[in-house]
């Protein structure tokens, strides 16, 4: 019989204030810095930074 994995905790979505978003966006917009590096540093998905960029336009 196969292994069954039971997930007991739920992850909550983090909410970022406009100030936090702006700081992360400034960091991601800096020259010679990749979105991947910034996302890893802040433990967020790269796609979230790209979504914020799109919304900013």
Secondary structure as UniProt FT lines:
FT   HELIX           18..29
FT   TURN            31..32
FT   HELIX           35..42
FT   HELIX           46..56
//
